[in-house]
Amino acid sequence: MGNTFLTPTEIAAEALLSLENAMGMAETVYQDYKAEFQKKGDTVTIRKPASFTAIEFDGDLTGEYQDITESSTTVVLDTILDVSFLVGSKELTLDIVSFRKQILDPAMQAISQALDYKLTGLYADVANHVAYDATSEATKLANLANSMAFLNAEKAPLSPRYGMIDETTHAGLVVVPSFLNAEKSGTTETLRESSLGKLFGAQWFMNQNVRAHTWTAYGDLAGAIDFGSGSTGAVVVGTTSVTIDALGSGVIKKGTVFTVAGDTTKYVVTADVTIAGNEATVAFYPASKVAWDENAVVTFLTQSVAENLIYHRNAFALVFRPLEPPMGGAKGVQVNWRGLPLRMTYDYNMNTKANICSIDLLCGVKTLTPELACRLIKHT
C-alpha cells in the first residue's frame, strides 16, 4: 500500500488550531479581520467600537436619542510573521495528530510569541501608570487596585479587563492569599496555565513578553519648561509639544512618562528625541490639561525592568488580513478560522532536494484608546 501524504490544506487547518491554543495577549484585545487580500506595508481602515453615554430616563426621550457614530482609524500591516521549515517524506507521511504535535505546535508557538511581543510593545502609547511597590502583600494589592482606579476614572467599561504581568511580578503575587484563594470565588481560572484568576474586576495572566523600558538620556531626570529667549507667559492648554531644558544628554525614548509641577496629569513621550545643548523639544500625549509656567519642573520616570499592562479589551487592536496566494509552481492555500488567516505554502527545492513548508500571517497592531489602559511599572 502506498504512502498517504499530508496536503497543504490539512497542514494549514491544523496549524490554525495550534495557533489558537497558543495565543496569549492576542486573545484579550480588539481584533479586526476582513477577507480582502493585502500586502505588507498596506494601510487599512478599521472601525473603532462605538461608545454611548447613559442618561437617566425622565419619562420622555425626545431629543435624547444618540446617533451611532462609528469612528475609524488606520492601521499599517507592517509585519509578516513566518515559520518555514524543511520536511522529508517521513514527516509528510505522519498522521496529522503526530505532525501537529511534533512540528506544527512548536511552529505556531513561535508565531504566537511574536504576536504577543508586538502587542506588549504598545505600552509605549500609555501615559497612565502606577509604580509597582513589592514591599508587602498590602502594597502589591494596592498597586493593582490603583491601576484599576485609573481605568475607572477614565470611564472604561467594567468588562472585559485584563492584566498582563511579567514573571517576577507574577511570582510575587501568586503567593498572596487573594490570588491563592481566587478559585474559591466560583471559578477555576487559576488552574489554567499562566492565569492568576480574577481579582479587582480583571483577569490576570503571567506574560513572558512584557517589555522593559530603556532610554539613553544621562544626567538629571528633571528638566524645566523653556519658552525660549524673550518669551513669556505659559504653555496653553491643549499643547502636544514643548521644549524642556536643564537636561543631561542622550535620547529620550518614545514611551517615557513624565509629570509637570502643578499638574496631576501623567504624560507620555510619543517619539524619540535627542537632547542637544541640554534641551529637547518633546512631543507627548495627552495634550496638556493645564497651563504650564516658564521653568515649571518636568520629572521623567526612570528606566524600568517591566512595563506590566492593565487594560480593557478596546484599548488595543490586532488587525489581520489574508496574504495573496503564491504565484508560480508552489502549492498554496489560504485558511482562516475565528478571524485568524494563515497562508500555507508548500514547494520543493531542487538545490537541497527537500520539501519546504512555509506558514505565514500578515498583521498589524495599534493602540486604539490609551486611556483604557494603565502601566504597572516595575523598576527593580
C-alpha positions in Angstrom: 0.0 0.0 0.0 1.4 3.4 -1.0 2.2 6.3 1.4 -0.5 8.9 2.0 0.9 12.4 2.1 -0.5 15.3 4.1 -1.9 18.1 2.0 -1.3 21.8 2.4 -5.0 22.3 3.4 -4.7 19.7 6.2 -1.5 21.2 7.5 -2.8 24.7 7.4 -6.1 23.8 9.2 -4.1 22.0 12.0 -1.8 25.0 12.2 -4.7 27.3 12.9 -5.8 25.0 15.8 -2.3 25.1 17.2 -2.1 28.9 16.9 -5.5 29.5 18.6 -4.4 27.3 21.5 -1.1 29.2 21.9 -2.4 32.8 21.6 -1.7 34.9 24.7 -2.4 38.7 24.8 -3.9 38.4 21.3 -6.9 36.8 22.7 -7.6 39.8 25.0 -7.6 42.7 22.6 -10.0 44.0 19.9 -9.5 42.1 16.7 -10.3 43.1 13.1 -10.4 40.7 10.1 -11.6 41.2 6.6 -11.3 38.8 3.7 -9.7 41.1 1.1 -6.1 40.3 0.2 -3.4 42.7 1.3 0.4 43.1 1.2 3.0 44.0 3.8 3.1 47.8 4.2 -0.5 48.3 3.2 -2.6 50.7 5.3 -6.2 49.6 6.1 -9.0 51.3 7.9 -10.7 49.6 10.8 -13.8 50.6 12.7 -13.4 51.5 16.4 -16.0 50.2 18.8 -18.9 52.6 19.3 -19.5 54.3 22.6 -22.5 55.8 24.2 -23.5 57.8 27.3 -26.1 56.5 29.6 -28.8 59.1 30.7 -31.4 58.9 33.4 -34.8 58.4 32.0 -37.2 61.2 33.0 -40.3 59.9 31.2 -39.6 61.4 27.8 -36.7 60.6 25.5 -37.5 63.3 23.0 -34.2 64.8 21.8 -32.2 62.3 23.8 -31.7 59.6 21.1 -28.0 59.1 20.4 -26.5 58.8 17.0 -24.5 55.7 16.3 -21.3 57.3 15.2 -18.7 54.7 14.2 -15.3 56.3 14.3 -12.4 54.7 12.5 -8.6 54.6 12.5 -5.9 53.4 10.1 -3.5 50.5 10.8 -0.4 49.7 8.9 0.0 46.0 8.2 3.7 46.1 8.9 4.5 42.5 9.8 4.5 39.1 8.1 5.2 36.5 10.8 6.7 33.5 9.1 7.8 30.0 10.1 9.4 28.0 7.3 10.9 24.6 7.6 12.2 21.6 5.6 10.2 18.4 5.7 11.0 15.0 4.3 8.8 12.2 3.1 8.9 10.7 6.6 7.3 13.8 8.2 4.7 14.1 5.5 3.5 10.6 6.0 2.9 11.0 9.7 -0.7 11.0 10.8 -2.0 14.6 11.2 -2.0 14.3 15.0 1.6 13.4 15.2 2.6 16.0 12.6 0.8 18.7 14.6 2.4 17.6 17.9 5.9 17.3 16.6 6.0 20.2 14.1 3.0 22.5 14.0 2.6 23.1 17.7 6.2 24.4 18.1 5.9 26.4 14.9 2.7 28.1 15.9 4.0 28.8 19.4 6.8 30.8 17.7 4.2 32.9 15.8 2.1 33.4 18.9 5.1 34.6 20.8 5.9 37.1 18.1 2.3 38.4 18.1 2.5 38.7 21.8 5.7 40.7 21.7 4.2 43.1 19.2 1.2 43.7 21.4 3.1 44.2 24.7 5.2 46.9 22.9 2.0 49.1 22.8 2.7 50.0 26.5 4.7 52.9 24.9 1.4 54.7 24.0 0.0 54.6 27.5 0.5 57.6 29.9 -1.4 56.5 33.0 0.9 54.4 35.2 1.4 53.2 38.8 4.9 52.4 40.2 4.9 48.8 41.5 5.8 48.5 45.2 6.5 45.0 46.3 7.2 45.8 49.9 4.3 43.8 51.3 1.2 41.9 50.3 -0.8 45.1 51.1 1.3 47.3 48.8 1.2 44.7 46.0 -2.6 44.6 46.1 -2.8 48.4 46.4 -0.8 48.6 43.1 -3.4 46.6 41.3 -6.3 48.5 42.9 -4.7 51.8 41.9 -4.2 50.6 38.4 -7.9 49.7 38.1 -8.7 53.1 39.6 -7.2 54.8 36.5 -9.4 52.8 34.2 -12.4 53.6 36.4 -11.6 57.3 36.3 -11.4 57.1 32.5 -14.8 55.5 32.5 -13.5 52.3 31.0 -16.2 49.6 30.7 -16.0 47.2 33.6 -15.7 44.1 31.4 -13.6 42.6 29.9 -10.5 43.8 31.7 -7.1 42.1 31.7 -3.7 42.3 33.4 -0.5 41.1 31.7 2.3 40.9 34.2 5.9 39.7 34.0 7.2 36.5 35.5 8.8 38.1 38.6 5.7 40.2 39.4 3.7 37.1 38.9 6.0 35.2 41.4 5.4 37.9 44.0 1.6 37.9 43.5 0.9 34.2 43.2 1.6 33.6 46.8 -0.7 36.4 48.0 -3.8 34.8 49.6 -6.2 36.9 47.5 -4.8 35.1 44.4 -4.3 31.8 46.1 -8.0 31.8 47.0 -9.3 33.2 43.7 -10.7 29.8 42.7 -13.0 29.9 45.8 -15.0 32.6 44.1 -16.5 30.0 41.9 -14.0 30.0 39.0 -11.3 27.5 38.2 -9.3 30.0 36.1 -6.3 29.8 38.5 -5.9 26.2 37.3 -5.1 27.4 33.8 -1.5 27.9 32.7 -0.3 31.4 33.4 -3.6 32.6 34.9 -3.8 34.1 38.4 -7.6 34.2 38.3 -9.9 37.2 38.6 -9.4 40.0 41.1 -10.4 43.7 41.2 -12.6 43.1 38.1 -9.7 41.9 35.9 -8.4 38.6 34.7 -4.7 38.4 35.4 -2.1 36.5 33.4 1.6 35.9 33.6 3.2 37.0 30.3 6.9 36.4 29.5 6.9 39.0 26.7 6.2 42.0 29.0 8.7 44.7 27.9 11.3 46.7 29.8 11.6 50.4 29.0 15.1 51.9 28.5 16.1 55.4 27.4 19.6 56.7 26.9 19.3 60.1 28.5 22.0 60.7 31.0 22.2 63.2 33.9 19.3 64.8 35.8 15.9 63.2 35.3 14.3 66.5 36.0 14.1 69.3 33.4 12.2 72.6 33.2 9.7 74.2 30.7 11.6 76.5 28.4 9.7 79.2 26.4 12.9 80.3 24.6 14.7 83.7 24.6 12.4 86.6 25.1 9.2 84.5 25.5 6.8 84.9 28.5 3.5 83.6 29.6 2.5 79.9 29.9 2.1 76.8 27.8 -1.5 76.9 26.8 -4.0 74.1 27.5 -4.1 71.6 24.5 -0.4 71.8 23.7 1.2 68.5 22.4 4.8 69.6 22.1 7.1 71.6 24.4 10.7 72.5 24.8 12.4 71.3 28.0 15.8 72.4 29.2 18.2 71.7 32.1 18.5 68.2 30.8 21.6 66.0 30.5 22.4 64.3 27.2 21.3 61.3 25.1 17.9 60.2 23.7 14.5 60.4 25.4 12.7 57.3 24.0 9.1 57.0 23.0 7.1 55.6 25.9 9.0 57.6 28.6 6.4 59.1 31.0 6.7 62.4 32.8 4.8 64.8 35.0 4.9 68.6 35.2 4.9 70.5 38.5 1.4 71.8 39.3 -0.3 69.3 37.0 -1.6 65.9 38.3 -1.9 64.5 34.7 0.6 61.9 33.6 2.1 62.3 30.1 4.0 60.0 27.7 6.6 60.9 25.1 5.3 59.9 21.6 8.5 60.0 19.6 12.2 59.5 20.2 14.0 62.8 20.7 17.7 63.6 21.0 18.8 66.0 23.7 21.1 68.8 22.3 22.6 71.5 24.4 20.8 70.2 27.5 17.4 70.7 25.9 14.9 68.9 23.7 11.6 69.6 22.1 9.3 66.7 23.3 6.1 65.5 21.6 3.7 64.0 24.1 0.2 62.6 24.8 -2.4 63.5 26.0 -2.5 67.2 25.2 -1.6 69.5 28.2 -4.6 69.7 30.6 -3.5 72.9 32.4 -1.3 75.9 31.5 2.4 75.3 32.4 4.5 78.2 33.6 8.0 79.0 32.5 10.6 76.9 34.4 7.9 74.5 35.7 9.8 71.4 36.7 9.4 68.4 34.4 10.1 65.0 36.0 10.8 61.9 33.9 10.3 58.4 35.2 13.4 56.3 35.3 14.0 53.2 33.2 12.0 50.1 34.1 12.5 46.3 34.1 8.9 45.6 33.4 6.0 47.5 31.8 3.0 45.5 33.0 -0.3 46.3 31.4 -3.8 46.5 32.8 -6.4 47.3 30.2 -9.9 47.0 28.7 -10.1 45.0 25.5 -10.8 48.1 23.4 -7.5 49.7 24.4 -5.6 47.9 21.7 -6.2 46.3 18.3 -4.8 43.4 16.4 -5.6 43.5 12.7 -5.3 40.6 10.3 -5.6 40.4 6.5 -5.0 37.4 4.2 -1.9 37.3 2.1 -2.3 36.7 -1.7 -1.8 33.1 -2.8 1.6 32.2 -4.2 2.4 32.5 -7.9 4.4 30.0 -9.9 4.7 26.3 -9.2 4.3 26.4 -5.4 1.2 24.9 -3.9 -0.6 27.2 -1.5 -3.8 27.5 0.4 -5.4 30.3 2.5 -7.4 29.2 5.5 -9.0 31.2 8.3 -10.8 30.3 11.5 -12.3 32.7 14.0 -10.6 35.5 12.2 -7.1 34.1 12.1 -5.9 33.9 8.5 -2.9 31.7 7.7 -1.2 31.1 4.3 0.3 27.7 3.9 2.8 27.3 1.0 4.4 24.0 0.0 7.2 23.7 -2.5 10.2 21.5 -3.5 13.7 22.9 -3.5 15.8 21.3 -6.3 19.0 22.6 -4.8 18.6 21.0 -1.4 16.4 18.1 -2.6 13.9 18.9 0.2 10.3 19.9 0.7 9.7 23.3 2.1 6.7 24.3 4.2 6.1 28.0 4.9 3.3 29.2 7.2 2.8 33.0 7.4 0.5 35.6 8.8 0.0 39.3 7.9 -0.9 41.6 10.8 -0.6 45.0 12.4 -1.2 46.3 15.9 -2.3 49.7 17.2 -3.4 51.4 20.4 -7.0 52.5 19.9 -7.7 54.3 23.2 -4.7 54.6 25.5 -7.0 55.9 28.3 -8.4 52.4 28.6 -5.1 51.1 29.8 -2.6 51.7 32.7 1.0 50.7 33.1 2.1 48.9 36.3 5.8 49.9 36.1 8.4 47.8 37.9 11.8 49.5 38.4 13.9 46.8 40.1 
